[in-house]
Amino acid sequence: MKYCIIIPHYKHEVLFEAFLPALASLNLPCIVIDDGSGEQSVAKVSELLEPYPDFHLVQHQTNRGKGATVITGCYHASAMGFSHVLQLDADGQHNIEDAQKLLDYSRSHPEAFISGRPYFDETAPFARKYGRRINDFWVAIETLSLKIKDGLCGFRVYPVKQIEQVFDNYYLGPRMDFDPELLVKAVWAGIDLHFIPTKVVYHENTVSHYHYLKDNVMLFRLHVRLMFGMLVRLPRLLFSRIKPLFS
């Protein structure tokens, strides 16, 4: 079992600079995937990574979206021989002290997806917290289960073999729709999920790339798509729920 970190990055170099020393304290190789931030931003990130020989920068020439960036990071990790990846956001919202909890849990459940289950302080916008509840309601219907405790948190550990299984067999949205869609389709694929409580903090100088209208329309379209997918798989999903009753 070989672990590395993958960091999707898009114009977060100021927050990433403050976050980097804590990230390095995990003593894991790291792949930073820049998603078309532009020359100035990439130059700054490259400068920040120079003291860290185990930190690697991969670039998208154009902005493809967070999901596409995570997929790129996972394929690079696979090519480099890593068995598991720890996904963290570049803006430092995730509590780095909880990373070890996710890693330790993953080592005892090596074939499972391990995800953070956020709890928030007063810095969290109300709309974000309310939106999570709506999303969690829909993913429960789409999986006919309560297996997904939080579909939006981007603080996760993936086994490379299992996540490539999802990449190879399912369509995944390339942008903000990626995180919830990946977990729903992991449930459809029979992959085990576990959730670890973690604190999320919204920093004062956070640069948010979440566009309320555009991204909420995207999430609406996602759940319409997943509902149709659930209906196609309904007999198999129902059978998987009742099978334990007869075993």
N, C-alpha and C positions, 0 to 999 in steps of 0.2 A: 504494500500500500504506500504509494508516493503521492503526497499532497502538494498542490501549489495554489496560489491565489490568482484570481482573475478580477481585474478592475475595469469596468466600462467607464470611459472618460469622454466628456464633451464639455469643453470650456469651463472646467472646474479647477483650473490650476492653482488658484489662490487657496481654496479650501483643501485641495490635495496636498499642497505644501505643508500645511499645518497638521494634516492627517498622516503624512508619510512616516515620521519617526515611530509612531505607535504601530503602524502597519509593519515596519521593518522589525519591530520587537517580536513578531510572531515567528521569526527565523524560518520563513518559508520562501521558496522562489515565487516570483510574482510576474504575471503577464498583464501589462497595462495596454488596453486596446483603445486607441484614440479614434473617435468616430467623426473624422472630418472637421476638427476644431479650427483648422487654419494654421498657417505657418508660425505665427507668433506664439500661439498656445502650445503647439507641438515643440517648438524650440525651448520653451520654458519647462515643459515636462521632461524633455530630454536632459536638460541641465540638472533638474532635480534628481533624476535617476542615476546620474554619473557616479555618485559614491556607492551605489548598490549594484555590484556585479551580477547578482542573481535576479535583478529586476530587468525585464525585457519590454521594449515598446514595440507594439504592432500598430500600423496605421491603416484606416480606411481613408481613401482619397476624398470621398464625399460622405455626407451624413446619411447613414442607413437606418439608424434607430437603435435603441438599447438592445432589443432582442437579437438583431443581426450581430451586434457587437459581442454579446455573450456567446452566441454560436461560434463566431470567429475565435474567441478565447478558448472555448472548449476544444475545438479542433486543433488549435496550436498546442494545447496542453496534451492532447492525445498523441500528437506527432512527437512531442518531447518526452514521451514515456511516462506521464503522470497518470495515476489511476483515479484520482479524485481532485475536484476543484472546489475552492472556497470562493464564492462570489460576494463581493462587497461593492458598495457604491463609492464613488470617488469624492463625495462631498462631506464625508465624515459623519453622516447622520447615524450610522450604525455603531453600536457600542463595541469597540475593539476588544474590551475585556471579556465579552461574551463569545468571542470567536473560538476560544479554547473549549468552551462548553460544546459548541457545535462540532468541533473537530473530534473531541473525545467521544461524543455520542456516535459520530459517524464511524469511528474505529470499532465500536461494538455493534454497529448495524451497517456493515460495509456495502450492502446492496440497496440501501434506502436513500431517498432524498431527505435531507435534514434542513429545515427552514426555521428562521426566526419567526416568533409570534409577537408582534410589537405591543408594547404598552407605552403610552405617551404622557408627557408632562404638559404644562400650560403653553409651551411653545408651539404645539401642533395646531394648525388651522382647523377650525370646526368642520369645514367642508371636506377636508381630507378624511377625518375620522368618520363622518357620516357616509362618505363615499365608500369606505371600506366595508361598512355594514351592508350596503346595497350589493356590493360585489360578492361578499361572502354568502349572502342569501342566494344569489344566482348560481354560484359554483356548487352549493349544496344540492340544488335541483339538478344541475347538469351531471353530477356524479351519483345522484340518489344516495347521498351519504353526508356525514359530517366529518369526513376525513381531512378536509382542507380547513384548517383553523384560521388561516389568513392567506389570501391569494395574491396579495400585492407586495409583500415584503421581498426585497431583493437581496437579503442576507441569507445565503444558503450554501449547503455543501451538496455537490452532486458526484456520484460515482460516474466516471466517464463512460463506461460500458453501457450503463442504463440510460444515461441522457442521450447518447448516440442512438440508442434503440428508439427513443422518442423522435429524434431528428429524422431518422431514416424512414419512419412509418407514418408520420403525421405532419400536416401543415402547421406552422407556428407563425403567428404575427410577428413582424420584425421590429415593432416599436413598443409602446407602453402596454400593448395587449399581450406581450410575450409572457410576463411573469404569471398571470392567472391562467393563461391558456396552457402553459407547460405543465402546471400542476393538475389541471383537469385531465389532460391527456395522459399524464403519468398514472392517474387513477384508472383511466380506461385501459392502460397497458398492463395493469396489475402490479405496478411498482409501489413499494411500501413508502409511506410518508410519516415523518415525525416532526414535531414542532417544539421549539425551545423558547421560553419567554425571553424577550430582549427589549431593552429600552431604546427608543428612537428619539433623537433630539433635532429640532429644526433650528439651525444656527441663524443668527441675525443677518449675516452676510451671505446666506445661501442663495445661489443662482438657480432658480427653479426653471426647468425646461418643460414643466407641465402646463399645457394650454387647456384651460377648463372646457371651452366649447369643443375644440377639435378633438381633444383626447377623450372627452366624455362621449362624443359621437362615435369615436373609435371603439370604446368599451361597449357601447350599446350594440354596435355591429358585431363585436366579438361574441356577446352573449346570445344574440340571435343565431349566429353561426354555430355556437356550441349547443344551443337547444335543439337545432336540427340534427346535429351530430349525436346528441343523446337519444333522440327519438329513433334514429337508425339503429342504435346499439341497445335500445330498451330491453329486448328479450334477454340479451346476454347480461346486462347490468342487473336485471331482476333475478336472473338465475344465480348470479354470484352472491346476491343478498340472501336467497333462501337456501342455497346449497348447504351452508353450515348447520342449518336446522335438521338436516337429514343425515349428517355425517357423524 
